[in-house]
Structures are given as C-alpha cells and as structure tokens.
C-alpha cells in the first residue's frame, strides 16, 4: 500500500509539472555533458601527452663553420651518453629535403632557401625526456654547437593553452550544475507547496519525514536519471561526430576511444541522480518543520 502511494504521488507530480520537469532534465543534461566532456578532454590531453612526449626529440644545431672533427666528436659523445636513446644526424641536404616537404604549399618560403642556409643537426631522443636540461647544459657552448632546442617546450606551451580551455569549460559546467540544482530545488518546492495540505495531514497522523519526503526525492532522482541518460547520449554523439571526425583528419596523434567514454557513463548517471536528490532534500527541509 505504501509503495503504491509513493509511486502514484511520483507520477502525479511528474505529470502536473511537465514543463518544469522538462526544463530540469534539459538543464541537468547540458550541465553533465559540459562537466564530463571536460573529464574526457583531460583524458584526451593525457593520451596526447603520452604519445608526443615519447616521440620528443632534442635538436642540436651545428654551427656553419663546424669541422669534421667536431662533428665526429659530438656524435660519439651523444651516442655514448647515458641519457641518450637514439641519435640521428641530419645533413644540409636532408634538412633542405624535409623543409621542402613541410612547406610545399608555401612556395614563397622556398624560393630564397638553399641547402646551405639550413644548418646540420643531431636529432636526439632521450630515455627520459624530462632530463633535457642535463643534456643541454652539458653540450651548450661545445665547439661546433650553435643552438639546442627541445620540442617538449613547445608541446608544454601547447598543452598549457588546452589546460586553460579546460578550466574555462570546468567553470562553465560548474555554473550550469549550480543552475541545474537551483532549478531542481524550485521544481520540488513548487510541488511541495501545491501539496502542503496533504503533507500537513500526514505529519498530524504521525508519518515520518522520510515517508513524506520520498515521493519528492524520487521525483528528483527520476529527473536526474533522465538528464543523465540525455547527457550520455550527447557524449556518445560527441564521440561519433566530433572525435571520430577529428581522428580521421588528424592522424599524427592518438585519440581516446569508446572505453574512455564507457568508463564515465556510470559516473554521469550517478552524478545526475545525486545532484537531483541532494537539491531536492535541501529544498524540502523548510516544509517539514513543525
């Protein structure tokens, strides 16, 4: 009997406040989509970091007047260095060939460049890319060395920009979640106010707070669950039409797959229901005071 009463009150509340319920569901869905898109974006950055940092090279550019002896000594020292994984020598001609390949769509850049204007270099891959400064301090200023560059520095600047975008997205999702919680609270307050006479009678006959709250809490949980399902649908569409499209056109890095998306789907549902139940519980407290 009690379960039938709670169920009937739940469906009556959802039917009476259809527009408010729809507004709550949409707000919760968009809020959760923003929040967990940020989580997945963090996973994507971690995947990209793992991919690129493993391929990071240190470029040691040689001076134009480098001698054969200096070049040979540098290559020997680099090859035998404890922190060096591989060493590749790039001549003037190889540098020019790569330059033409990289800028083949910009003929204006090619017309004044010759093989001799591009420096020779050693491309060094470290066993631990974080040990760049140790290698740089050891080889900077050596005879025949003009400049040392680390690709990791450029990548870190790039990832810092992405992290700023992540914080912006997190702030937007936080505002959205707060707005969703407020809207849920208002919806529950409206429902509780419209049934305040029944609630008062139930209190007079000795009904417990939990029994009175249960239909309202279930209403919030249902709204949160529906919003969570919609958010999961939005995340799946993001994977299908955004991530998959990017992975087809940008092939020089790795992209997160379905397992990463599947891992957050239960969290989306849990977050939606928890947010809704907590907001409902807080909004109901004033109506249960005698």
N, C-alpha and C positions, 0 to 999 in steps of 0.2 A: 504493500500500500504506500509506504513512504517513498520507495523508488519510483512508483508511478506518479506520485505527486511532484517529485523533483523533476522528473522528465517532462511532465506536462507543463510545469512552470517554465522550464528551459525553452521549450518550443514556442510557448506563448510569448515569451519575452523576445525571442528572435523574430517572430512574426510581427509583433507590434512595433518594433524599432528597426524595420528593414533598412531604411535609408542610413540611419546611424551605424548599423552593423556593416553595411557595405563600405561606408567611409572608414570605419575602423579597420576592416580587412585590407582595404587598399593601402591605407597608411602603414599598417604593420608589414605588409608585403614589400612595399618600397623601402621601408626602413631596414628590414632584414636583408634585402637584396644589396643595398648600399654597404651595410656592415660586413656581410660575408663576401661581397665582391672585393672589399679591402683585404680580408683574410686571404683570399685566393690570389690577390695581387702580390701579397707578401710571399706566398709560396712560389709564384712565378719569378719574382726577383731572386729568391734563394736558388731556384733552378738555373737561372741565367748566370748568377754569380759562380755557382759550381762549374758550369760549362765553360765560362770565359776565363775564370781565374786559373783553371787547369791548362788553358792554352796561352796564357800571358807570356810574352817574351820581353826580354831586355834588349834594346838596340844599342850597340856600342859603335858609334860612327867614327870612322878613321879620318885623320887629317889628310888634306890634299897632298902634302909632301911626305906621307908616311913611306918608310923604306921597307924593303922586303924583309930585312932582319927584324924590324919592329913588328911587322905583321905576323911573322912566324912565331916570334916570342909571345905575342899576345894570344895567338891561337893555342899555343902549347900551354900557357898558364891557365887559360879558360877551360881547356879540355881536362886538365888535371885538377881543377878546383873542386873542393869537397861539396860545395853547394850547387854546382852546375850539373844539370841533367843531360842537355844536348847543346851543341854549338854548330851553327851553320854560317858559313862565310858567303856574303853576297857581294859580287864584284860590281864595277861600274855598269857593265853591260847587262847583268841580271837586274840591277836596280832600275835601269832605264826600261827594260822589257816589262817589269812589273808596273812601273809608273805609267807606261803607255796603256797597259791593260786596265789599270784603275781609272784612268782619265780619258778613255777612248771616246766618251760622249762630250768631252770639252776640248775640241781641237785648238782653241785659243791658248790653252795652257801648255800644249805640246810644242808649239812652233818655235819657242825660244829655249827649249830644253834639249840638251845633248847628254850622251852617256857620261862625259867627263864632268859635267856640272853636278851630277849626283854622286854622293860620297859612297865609298865602300863601307861595309859594316859587318859586324858579327851579330847574328841573332841568337840570343842565349835564352834557353829555357831553364828555369831554376827548379830544384827539387821542392823547395818551399818558396812560393812567390813573395811571401812576407819578408824574406831575407834580402830584398833588393838593396836596401841601404848599405848592408855589409859589403855587397859586391861593388856597389857604386863608389863607396869610399876607398876601396882597395885599388880600383882601376882608374878613377878620375885623376887626371894630371899625368898619367903614364905617357911616355914617349909614343907618338903616333895616334893617341886618342884625342878626338876633337870634342865629342859630346856623348853623354849617356842618357838614354830615355827609357822610361818604364811605362809600358802600356797600362799597367794596373792603375796608375794615377788618373789616366783619362777615364777608365772604367769606373773608378770610385766617384769621380765627379758626376758621371752619367747616372750612377745608382743613387747618388745623393739627391739629384733632381727628382728621380722617381719616388724616393722616400718622402720628399716634401709633398708630392702629389698624393701619396698615401695618407699623410697626416691631414691634408685637406679633405680627402674623402672620408676619413675617420671622423673629422669634426662635423661634416655634413650628415653622416649616418647617425652620429650622436644626437644632433638636433632632431633628426627625423624620428629616432627612437623615443626621445622625450615627448615629441608631439604626439606620437602614437600612444604613449602611456597616458597623456592627458586626455586624449580623445576616448580611450577606453574607460578612463575614470568618469568622464562626463556621461558616457552612454550608460554605465552602471548606475550612476547617481540618478539619471532620469528614470531608469527602470525601477530603482528602489523608491523614488519619490512617488511614482504612479501606483506603487503597491504598498504605500506606507500604512494604510489602514489594515491590510491583511497581515503585514509584519507586526503591527502593534497587537493585534489579536493573538497571533502566535506567541508573542512574548508573554501575554497575560495568561495563556494556558500552559506556560512552562516550557515552550520549545527552546532548545539550546541555540546558542549563537551559530554553531556550525550548521545546524539543520536549516536555520533561516538564511545563512549565507550561501549554502551550497548551490541553489539554482543560479545565483548571480555569479559565483565563481566558475561554475560550469559554462555559463554564457561567455565569460571572458576567455576561458580555455578553448571553447569551440571557435571563437573569433580568432584567437591567436593561432590555432591549428590550421584554420583555413588560410590565414595570412601566411603562415609558414609554408604551406603547400604551394601557394602562388609564388612565393619567393624562390622556392626550389625550382619551379617552372621557369622563372626569369633567369635563374643561374644556368639552367640547362640550355636555354635559348642563347645565353651569352657564350656558352661553350660551343654550341653548334654554329652560330653565325658570326661570332667575333673571333674567338680563339682559333677555331679551325681555319677560318679565312686568313688570319694572320700567319698561322703556321705554314700554310700553302704558299704565301707570297714572300715570307721572310724565313728563309731556310738556313740562315747562318747561326742560328741559336736553337736551344731546346725550349719546348713549351710544355706546360702542365697538361696532363691527360685526365681522363674520366676518373681514375682512382682518387685524385686530389679533390675532385668535385664530390664524389660519393662520400668521402670522409667528412665533409662539412654538412651534408644533408641532414643527418640526425641532429646535429647541433642547431641547425636552423629551426627545426620543429621544436626542440627543447627551449630555445631562446624565445620563440614566439609565444608558446604556451606559458612559460614562466613570467615573461613580461606582462602578459594579459592578466594572469591570476594575481600577481603581486599588485598591479594597478587596481584591479577590482577589489581586492582585500582592503587596500588603503582607503579607497573611496567609500567603502561600506561602514567603516568604523563609527562615523558620526551618527549613522542611522540605527545603530544597535545600542546606543546609550539610553539608559532608562532615566 
